[in-house]
Structure formats: structure tokens, C-alpha cells
Amino acid sequence: MRVLAIDTALANCAAAVLDNGVETACFEACGEEIGRGHAERLMDMIGEVMAETSTAFSELDRVAVTVGPGSFTGLRVGLAVARGFGLVLGKPVVGITTLAAIARSCAPRDDGAPILVSLTGKGEEVYCQEFTASGDPMGVAEVRTLSDLAATMPQSIRLAGSAAEKVASALNLPQEQIISRSGFPGIRDVAELGLIADPVVSSPSPLYLRPPDATPQTRGRIERQ
């Protein structure tokens, strides 16, 4: 199966083509930590990985895209492009969470303690989800406060993600229990999860977890009677 993977959810902008076929196996990725400006860079990256793997768009079996948690603007860019390809090509589009991709990249797979992947939110808030040592989800992604985590997380929990340091401090855990400080997923992990995702349940819908800070403008509007 050949998949085009797209990630614009956080600070990174990346694209990759991955084929796990015995005779057609290939992997090519292009990515850059840019913070903003995903819309300006993404299509060039997609063109590059498609060219490097000599892949025609018609040869893709599916498209995988990160769905969040992440920035509202970044998510819209990746989702719009992925859905557009899916519509034009008539191929399935699967959504991969940033938390699951980070968990896959750092899971020690040692039958040890679970992993809490957490991304920095506002103030005391973090976007987080628990995973097994093999990277399988143990619960749902949610917004939690550091004080809540300190009161409920076991002391054996291992930590990953951009908020790992803050969580370790709140839980008074040693640095050795931080297994990753990555603030965004690796595009290969997004692609590998995309290969095995079920299109029926892995919808390419944004996982925001909280509403946007911006509120609709009302000043100057004329109310209809």
C-alpha cells in the first residue's frame, strides 16, 4: 500500500510517501519546523516527495493527515489539502492524531509503565492522552490541568511531548521518566499509522479539544428582524 502523509498540525510542516509493498517499498520525506506559513510550503513538499519516489497521484492508495490537537490554522491547511486529494482521486483519507504519532515514535515497547503524551496548552492546561508501552491508546485525548494530572497520574507514568517537562515538575517525577520532548510528530510515524488506520473510524476531522480563542465579530452587523 502506498500512502501520502501530511502534517501541518503544529510547528512542523511535512509530507512523505511511504510504500510497504515487498516489491515497491519506498519512503521519502520532506519537512521543516516553520511555526507558521504551512500553506505556502506544503504543496512544494508534496511535489518533492512524489517526484523523489516516482509516484503518480493515481498510484496512491490513501492519504493520511494529522487531525490534532494542534493549531487551528495549521490543521485547516493540511485537512483541506488531504480532503481535496481524496475527493479528486477517489481514495480514502484517514486522520491521525498528533498524540498517537508521538506515542508511536517514542514507545519503548518493553511491557513497562504507560506513557502520557502531552502537548502544551494555555496556562496550566495540557492536551494529553495515555498510551501503553507499545503505543496503543488507553483512553481518549482530552484537555487536563497540571494539578489534575498531579492528583490522578501514577508515579510510574512515563512522559512524552512538548509539555513533558511541565508535567514531570507537577508530578515531581525524575527526568529519567521523560522519554521524549518532541513538540510535533515524526512524519514517518504519521505515514505508518496511516497505513494501518481504518478509514471507517479514522475520520479526517479536526480534533480541537477546545474552542478557538477568537469570537465572531458582532460590531457593525445589522440584525435581521
Wavefront OBJ file of the C-alpha trace (Angstrom):
o trace
v 0.000 0.000 0.000
v 1.274 3.461 -0.901
v 0.261 6.389 1.301
v 0.826 10.126 1.119
v 1.224 11.522 4.645
v 0.686 15.186 5.527
v 1.393 17.025 8.782
v 0.650 20.703 9.364
v -0.890 20.436 12.821
v 1.866 22.024 14.903
v 5.154 23.854 14.281
v 6.324 21.343 11.700
v 5.266 21.197 8.062
v 5.937 17.846 6.452
v 4.936 15.418 3.734
v 6.001 11.866 2.965
v 5.293 8.969 0.656
v 5.529 5.504 2.200
v 5.002 2.188 0.420
v 5.209 -1.028 2.447
v 4.965 -3.371 -0.526
v 7.646 -6.031 -0.822
v 8.490 -5.142 -4.408
v 7.570 -1.457 -4.283
v 8.837 -0.477 -0.816
v 9.959 3.131 -0.572
v 9.979 6.081 1.787
v 10.710 9.713 1.103
v 10.012 12.628 3.419
v 10.346 16.379 3.387
v 9.775 18.521 6.450
v 10.693 21.768 8.127
v 9.923 23.325 11.503
v 8.425 26.615 10.347
v 5.930 27.614 13.030
v 3.681 29.387 10.520
v 3.253 29.519 6.763
v 2.203 25.904 6.198
v 0.004 26.841 3.250
v 2.952 28.341 1.386
v 5.247 25.328 1.862
v 3.069 22.234 1.874
v 2.374 21.776 -1.843
v 6.059 22.130 -2.721
v 6.896 19.427 -0.159
v 4.230 17.115 -1.553
v 5.535 17.648 -5.068
v 9.055 16.863 -3.923
v 8.256 13.539 -2.212
v 6.018 12.453 -5.068
v 8.786 13.167 -7.556
v 11.527 11.530 -5.471
v 9.514 8.309 -5.220
v 8.377 8.491 -8.865
v 4.791 8.305 -7.647
v 1.855 9.473 -9.741
v -1.120 10.694 -7.727
v -3.215 7.937 -9.300
v -0.856 5.378 -7.721
v -1.672 6.464 -4.168
v -3.866 4.092 -2.178
v -4.766 6.578 0.527
v -3.885 9.892 2.148
v -3.100 10.276 5.857
v -3.247 13.635 7.614
v -2.750 14.821 11.177
v -6.002 15.999 12.743
v -4.787 17.491 16.018
v -4.510 18.533 18.697
v -2.760 21.437 17.024
v -3.172 24.964 15.764
v -6.483 25.881 14.161
v -4.818 27.457 11.135
v -2.322 24.668 10.558
v -4.934 21.941 10.856
v -7.189 23.594 8.303
v -4.351 23.703 5.766
v -3.489 20.021 5.991
v -7.071 18.818 6.169
v -8.148 20.897 3.179
v -5.319 19.558 1.030
v -5.822 15.938 2.128
v -9.572 16.040 1.583
v -9.054 17.660 -1.806
v -6.745 14.869 -2.932
v -9.138 12.259 -1.599
v -12.058 13.778 -3.463
v -10.240 14.166 -6.770
v -8.518 10.778 -6.646
v -11.438 8.868 -5.164
v -9.143 7.468 -2.454
v -9.743 7.201 1.309
v -8.368 9.882 3.638
v -7.542 8.861 7.212
v -6.965 11.120 10.192
v -4.061 10.523 12.585
v -3.806 12.345 15.911
v -0.582 14.102 16.778
v -0.622 12.421 20.195
v -0.794 8.918 18.691
v 2.024 9.648 16.247
v 4.277 10.994 19.018
v 3.477 7.937 21.148
v 4.411 5.633 18.273
v 7.744 7.367 17.779
v 8.901 7.001 21.375
v 7.088 3.931 22.722
v 9.752 1.668 24.314
v 7.613 -1.470 23.756
v 9.012 -3.043 26.895
v 5.858 -4.055 28.791
v 6.652 -1.302 31.264
v 4.662 1.647 32.556
v 2.209 3.526 30.320
v 3.100 6.762 28.539
v 1.346 10.107 28.896
v 1.808 12.176 25.748
v 1.119 15.832 26.483
v 1.262 18.999 24.418
v 1.496 22.492 25.859
v -1.828 24.299 26.208
v -2.866 27.568 27.819
v -1.646 28.233 31.340
v -1.910 25.038 33.382
v -3.707 23.186 30.621
v -2.185 20.411 28.528
v -3.587 18.358 25.661
v -2.904 14.765 26.590
v -3.658 11.083 26.194
v -2.390 7.889 27.810
v -0.849 5.088 25.784
v 0.543 1.663 26.564
v 4.273 0.982 26.321
v 3.547 -0.274 22.796
v 1.924 2.998 21.775
v -1.687 1.816 21.836
v -4.297 4.277 23.184
v -5.527 3.675 26.731
v -8.046 6.497 26.825
v -9.288 9.468 24.856
v -7.460 12.684 24.074
v -8.502 15.464 26.417
v -7.599 18.798 27.979
v -6.410 18.473 31.579
v -4.714 20.730 34.092
v -1.345 20.059 35.665
v -2.940 19.978 39.128
v -5.472 17.385 37.963
v -2.720 15.225 36.487
v -0.697 15.534 39.693
v -3.670 14.229 41.654
v -4.516 11.307 39.370
v -1.443 10.095 37.453
v 0.555 7.170 38.885
v 4.162 7.905 39.818
v 5.299 5.227 37.391
v 3.933 7.038 34.337
v 6.409 7.874 31.579
v 6.170 11.181 29.760
v 6.462 12.427 26.194
v 5.602 15.570 24.258
v 6.250 19.295 24.488
v 4.619 19.531 27.942
v 6.583 16.610 29.406
v 8.856 18.859 31.476
v 5.906 20.742 32.975
v 4.090 17.526 33.785
v 7.215 15.989 35.344
v 7.601 19.049 37.543
v 3.940 18.981 38.590
v 4.142 15.275 39.439
v 7.625 15.596 40.976
v 8.967 12.895 38.676
v 12.632 12.317 37.802
v 13.949 13.345 34.401
v 14.557 9.694 33.568
v 10.812 9.199 33.142
v 10.736 11.679 30.249
v 11.272 9.605 27.120
v 10.601 12.342 24.553
v 10.230 16.120 24.483
v 9.096 16.309 20.876
v 6.658 19.102 20.106
v 5.369 17.524 16.900
v 5.069 14.038 15.389
v 7.524 12.447 13.004
v 6.088 12.243 9.508
v 7.128 8.594 9.138
v 5.065 7.738 12.213
v 2.098 9.564 10.677
v 2.574 7.570 7.467
v 2.918 4.221 9.255
v -0.216 4.849 11.289
v -1.917 5.899 8.071
v -1.170 2.501 6.534
v -2.992 0.612 9.289
v -5.770 3.091 10.118
v -9.367 2.058 9.472
v -10.988 4.680 7.204
v -14.362 3.939 8.799
v -13.294 5.149 12.238
v -10.240 7.318 11.495
v -12.094 10.297 10.115
v -10.157 13.277 8.684
v -11.984 15.616 11.066
v -10.173 18.168 13.258
v -9.529 17.209 16.873
v -9.571 20.630 18.502
v -10.403 19.593 22.133
v -11.272 23.215 22.915
v -12.997 26.062 21.037
v -10.918 28.749 19.299
v -9.962 31.860 21.263
v -11.391 34.128 18.557
v -15.055 35.068 18.822
v -17.352 36.075 15.972
v -17.404 39.804 15.271
v -20.767 41.390 16.074
v -19.982 45.076 15.921
v -21.392 46.702 12.820
v -23.711 43.844 11.958
v -27.320 44.546 11.168
v -29.679 42.184 12.913
v -32.445 40.765 10.810
v -35.953 41.138 12.163
l 1 2 3 4 5 6 7 8 9 10 11 12 13 14 15 16 17 18 19 20 21 22 23 24 25 26 27 28 29 30 31 32 33 34 35 36 37 38 39 40 41 42 43 44 45 46 47 48 49 50 51 52 53 54 55 56 57 58 59 60 61 62 63 64 65 66 67 68 69 70 71 72 73 74 75 76 77 78 79 80 81 82 83 84 85 86 87 88 89 90 91 92 93 94 95 96 97 98 99 100 101 102 103 104 105 106 107 108 109 110 111 112 113 114 115 116 117 118 119 120 121 122 123 124 125 126 127 128 129 130 131 132 133 134 135 136 137 138 139 140 141 142 143 144 145 146 147 148 149 150 151 152 153 154 155 156 157 158 159 160 161 162 163 164 165 166 167 168 169 170 171 172 173 174 175 176 177 178 179 180 181 182 183 184 185 186 187 188 189 190 191 192 193 194 195 196 197 198 199 200 201 202 203 204 205 206 207 208 209 210 211 212 213 214 215 216 217 218 219 220 221 222 223 224 225
